[in-house]
Structures are given as structure tokens and as C-alpha cells.
Amino acid sequence: MNLRRLFGAFLLAVTGLFVLAVPASAHAELESSSPAEGAQLATAPLEIKLTFNEPVRLQSDPFKVEGRDGTSWKVGTASAAGALVTVPVTPAGPAQTYTVTYNLIAQDGDNMTGALHFTLTAPVSPATTSSSAPSSSPVSTNPAAPTPTTPAAVVAASGFPAWAWILGAIVIVLAAAVVVLRLLKGRR
């Protein structure tokens, strides 16, 4: 009978660890982008849109667009509205592969970085984009999704921080150990 209790306590502890570990390991993932990963474009985009599987927040200077030869595009002020992030860009450079790198804050407060690639099949000169370039007025961010820059602000705005999940897992393991020790002591 005590062996069943011991097995039950062990099973409860392992189940608790998995229940707590799954939410802690979930991370925001890029679901779609415009331009799409690997796209071949005849015309340079004037904005970049990223859609994630959960809301994200902006960090300062969250985007860069660079060509294979080191050419950098001018990047405007990004905006985040839930899971959608939009950033205006002023393209300039030769026909080549460009990489968009981003650095954002996931809903759980973790930093997330990533990149997507697209190829321009025709060169873009700065003079041809000046009339159609995005306005220099800043795009405001969504007030419901603030852009915290300090660690304390990130933890306060992220909801339930990852360290709390880890602490919960430790408490469950310790509770299971106490139950096991009591069961073993009762067998003697």
C-alpha cells in the first residue's frame, strides 16, 4: 500500500513539473511577414510587417535592414499592436538579398531576436524613393502595449515572469520530497 502512495506522490510531482514547464517554455514565434521569408521582389517594400502568435512589445531600435554588401536601409519608428508589428523603411541599394533583423520583447518578458530574408531583383536608388518614402513623423506605438526598456518595467508589464514558474516547480519538487520522506518514515 505504501508503495502505491510513493508512486502516486512521484507521479504527482512529475505531472506538476510538466504542467509548470510547458507555459514557461512557450515562446512567441513569427507566424507571417511581409515581405515573406525568401521572397523575390521587383519593387522594394516601404514597410515591413511581422505577425507573431502572441502579443509582443518593442525595444528601442528594434529593427535593422541590411544588404549582403553591408548596405543599410533607413528604418522609421516601429509600432506594435498586439501580435502585429509594423515598421516603415526607406529602401536604397543594389539588387541583392537583404536581411531584416528584429529584437522584441515577448509577452512573458523574454527578449526575442530573429531575422528574415528577401531578395530585391532590381536596384533602388535613394533619389527614386524620396517621393514615396514613409513620412518622417513618428508612428505612435499602441498605448495598450507599452515599450518598457528597463528590466523592472519588463517584469511589471509581462504578466507572470519566468522566474515565478521556476519557483513554482521547485516548490512542487520539495513538496513531493516531503511526502516521499514521510511515507518512507511511516514504513519503518
C-alpha positions as CSV (number, residue, x, y, z in Angstrom):
1,M,0.0,0.0,0.0
2,N,2.8,2.4,0.8
3,L,4.5,1.7,-2.5
4,R,1.3,2.9,-4.2
5,R,1.4,6.1,-2.2
6,L,5.1,6.6,-3.1
7,F,4.4,6.0,-6.8
8,G,1.4,8.4,-6.6
9,A,3.5,11.2,-5.0
10,F,6.2,10.7,-7.6
11,L,3.6,10.8,-10.4
12,L,2.0,14.0,-8.9
13,A,5.4,15.7,-8.7
14,V,6.4,14.8,-12.3
15,T,2.9,15.9,-13.6
16,G,3.3,19.2,-11.7
17,L,6.7,19.8,-13.2
18,F,5.3,19.3,-16.8
19,V,2.3,21.5,-16.1
20,L,4.5,24.3,-14.9
21,A,7.3,23.7,-17.5
22,V,5.0,23.9,-20.6
23,P,3.9,27.6,-20.1
24,A,7.4,28.6,-19.1
25,S,8.9,27.2,-22.2
26,A,6.3,28.7,-24.6
27,H,7.8,31.5,-26.7
28,A,6.5,33.9,-29.2
29,E,7.0,32.8,-32.8
30,L,6.8,34.6,-36.0
31,E,3.7,33.4,-37.9
32,S,4.0,35.5,-41.1
33,S,5.8,38.5,-42.5
34,S,5.5,41.0,-45.3
35,P,7.8,40.6,-47.2
36,A,7.7,36.9,-46.7
37,E,10.8,34.9,-45.9
38,G,12.7,34.2,-49.1
39,A,10.5,36.5,-51.2
40,Q,11.8,37.7,-54.6
41,L,10.7,41.3,-55.0
42,A,10.9,43.5,-58.1
43,T,9.8,46.6,-56.0
44,A,11.3,47.4,-52.6
45,P,8.8,47.4,-49.7
46,L,8.1,50.7,-47.9
47,E,7.1,48.9,-44.7
48,I,7.8,45.6,-43.0
49,K,5.1,43.8,-41.2
50,L,5.6,40.9,-38.8
51,T,2.8,38.9,-37.2
52,F,3.5,36.7,-34.2
53,N,1.5,34.1,-32.4
54,E,1.1,36.3,-29.3
55,P,1.4,40.0,-28.4
56,V,4.9,41.5,-28.4
57,R,6.4,44.8,-27.3
58,L,9.1,47.0,-28.8
59,Q,12.5,47.7,-27.6
60,S,14.5,50.7,-28.5
61,D,15.9,50.4,-32.1
62,P,14.2,47.0,-32.7
63,F,14.8,46.7,-36.5
64,K,17.7,46.7,-39.0
65,V,17.6,46.1,-42.7
66,E,21.0,45.3,-44.3
67,G,22.1,44.0,-47.6
68,R,24.6,41.3,-48.2
69,D,27.1,44.0,-49.1
70,G,26.5,45.9,-45.9
71,T,24.0,48.4,-47.4
72,S,21.7,49.6,-44.6
73,W,18.2,51.0,-45.1
74,K,16.8,53.8,-43.1
75,V,14.3,52.4,-40.6
76,G,11.5,54.5,-39.2
77,T,9.7,54.3,-35.9
78,A,8.1,50.8,-35.4
79,S,4.6,50.3,-34.0
80,A,3.2,47.3,-32.2
81,A,-0.5,46.5,-32.0
82,G,-0.8,43.2,-30.1
83,A,0.8,40.5,-32.3
84,L,1.3,42.8,-35.3
85,V,4.5,44.9,-35.6
86,T,4.9,47.4,-38.5
87,V,7.9,49.4,-39.3
88,P,8.3,51.9,-42.2
89,V,11.6,51.7,-44.2
90,T,13.3,53.8,-46.8
91,P,14.9,51.3,-49.2
92,A,18.2,52.1,-51.1
93,G,20.7,49.8,-52.6
94,P,21.6,47.3,-55.3
95,A,19.6,44.2,-56.3
96,Q,20.7,41.6,-53.7
97,T,19.5,39.7,-50.7
98,Y,18.5,41.8,-47.6
99,T,18.2,40.6,-44.0
100,V,15.6,42.1,-41.6
101,T,16.7,41.6,-38.0
102,Y,14.4,42.3,-35.1
103,N,14.8,42.4,-31.4
104,L,11.5,42.5,-29.5
105,I,10.0,41.6,-26.1
106,A,7.7,38.5,-25.9
107,Q,4.6,38.5,-23.8
108,D,6.5,36.6,-21.0
109,G,9.1,39.3,-20.8
110,D,11.9,37.4,-22.6
111,N,13.9,39.1,-25.3
112,M,13.4,37.6,-28.7
113,T,15.5,38.1,-31.8
114,G,15.1,36.8,-35.3
115,A,15.7,37.5,-38.9
116,L,14.0,37.1,-42.2
117,H,15.5,37.4,-45.7
118,F,14.2,38.6,-49.0
119,T,15.8,39.5,-52.4
120,L,15.4,42.6,-54.5
121,T,15.6,41.8,-58.1
122,A,16.1,45.5,-59.2
123,P,18.3,48.2,-57.6
124,V,16.7,51.0,-55.6
125,S,18.3,54.4,-55.5
126,P,17.6,56.9,-52.7
127,A,16.5,59.6,-55.2
128,T,13.7,57.4,-56.5
129,T,12.3,56.6,-53.1
130,S,12.3,60.2,-51.7
131,S,8.8,61.0,-53.0
132,S,7.3,57.7,-51.9
133,A,9.3,57.3,-48.7
134,P,7.5,56.9,-45.4
135,S,6.9,60.2,-43.6
136,S,9.4,61.2,-41.0
137,S,6.8,61.7,-38.4
138,P,7.0,59.1,-35.8
139,V,4.4,56.3,-35.8
140,S,3.0,56.0,-32.3
141,T,3.0,52.7,-30.5
142,N,-0.1,51.1,-29.2
143,P,-0.8,52.5,-25.7
144,A,-2.1,49.1,-24.7
145,A,1.3,47.7,-25.5
146,P,3.9,49.9,-23.8
147,T,7.6,49.7,-24.7
148,P,9.4,49.1,-21.5
149,T,13.2,49.5,-21.6
150,T,14.2,48.7,-18.1
151,P,14.2,45.2,-16.6
152,A,11.8,46.3,-13.8
153,A,9.4,47.6,-16.4
154,V,9.7,44.5,-18.5
155,V,8.8,42.3,-15.5
156,A,6.0,44.5,-14.4
157,A,4.5,44.6,-17.9
158,S,5.0,40.9,-18.8
159,G,2.3,39.5,-16.5
160,F,3.7,36.3,-15.0
161,P,7.5,36.2,-15.2
162,A,9.5,33.1,-15.9
163,W,11.2,33.1,-12.5
164,A,7.8,32.5,-10.9
165,W,7.3,29.4,-13.0
166,I,10.7,28.1,-11.9
167,L,10.0,28.9,-8.2
168,G,6.7,27.0,-8.5
169,A,8.4,24.0,-9.9
170,I,10.9,24.0,-7.1
171,V,8.1,24.2,-4.5
172,I,6.4,21.2,-6.1
173,V,9.6,19.1,-6.1
174,L,10.2,20.0,-2.4
175,A,6.6,19.1,-1.5
176,A,6.9,15.8,-3.3
177,A,10.2,15.1,-1.4
178,V,8.5,15.8,1.9
179,V,5.6,13.4,1.0
180,V,8.1,10.7,0.0
181,L,10.1,11.1,3.2
182,R,7.0,10.9,5.3
183,L,5.9,7.8,3.5
184,L,9.3,6.2,3.9
185,K,9.4,7.1,7.6
186,G,5.9,5.6,8.1
187,R,7.1,2.3,6.6
188,R,9.8,1.8,9.3
